[in-house]
Amino acid sequence: MLIKGCLNGDRSRADHCGVPVTPEELAAEGAAAVRAGAQALHVHPRGGAERLRWDDIRAGLRECELS
């Protein structure tokens, strides 16, 4: 069995004020999910709008390394 933490999906702050969107928020929520037992994370990086730009992904990964 694998537990995956899905941190934000296609949701934004318009859907809920607690949706993590910045690299720092994703790192903090990802670390909390791992502490709670998640073995994998699924995130949607953003630089404003959802996108798969390497700069946004790299920033999120860098924050995760620091957490």
N, C-alpha and C positions, 0 to 999 in steps of 0.2 A: 504494500500500500504506500502511495506517495501523497503527501499533503502539499498542495500548492496554494500559496497566498496570491490572490488576484487583487491588487491594490486599488486600481482605479477604473479599468475598462474604458468604455467610451463615455464615462460620466465626467462631468465637470463641476465646478463650484456652483453652477446654476442649478444642478441637481441636488447638491448637498454641500454645506459649507465645510464639511470635514474631508472632502475628497482630496487626497494628496496629489498635487500637480507639479510642484517645484522639485528639482533634484534633491534638495535638503529634506523636503517632506517625504518623498518616496524612499529615501535612505532610512529615515527614522521609522516609517511605517514598515518597511521591509525588515529592518532589524527586529522590530517588535514581533512581526509575524514569524520570523525564524526562532526567536526566543519562545514563542508559543507552540512551536513544533513544525512549522512549514519547512519543507525540504527543497522547495523550488518557489520562485517568484515569477509572476506574470505582471508586467507593468506596461503602461502606455506613456512613453516619454513625451514631454511637451516643451515647447518653447513658445508659449502663448497658446496656439492651437495644437491639437494632437498631430504629431508628425514623427517620422523616422529619420531625422537628420542626425548624423553622427555626432555633432557637437552636443546635442541634447542627450543622447545616449551616453556619451563619454562623461558628461557632467554628472549624470545620475550614478554611473558606476564608480566614479571617483568619490562621490559622497558616501556610497556604500562601503568602500574600502576604509573610509575614515571613521565610520560608525562602529 
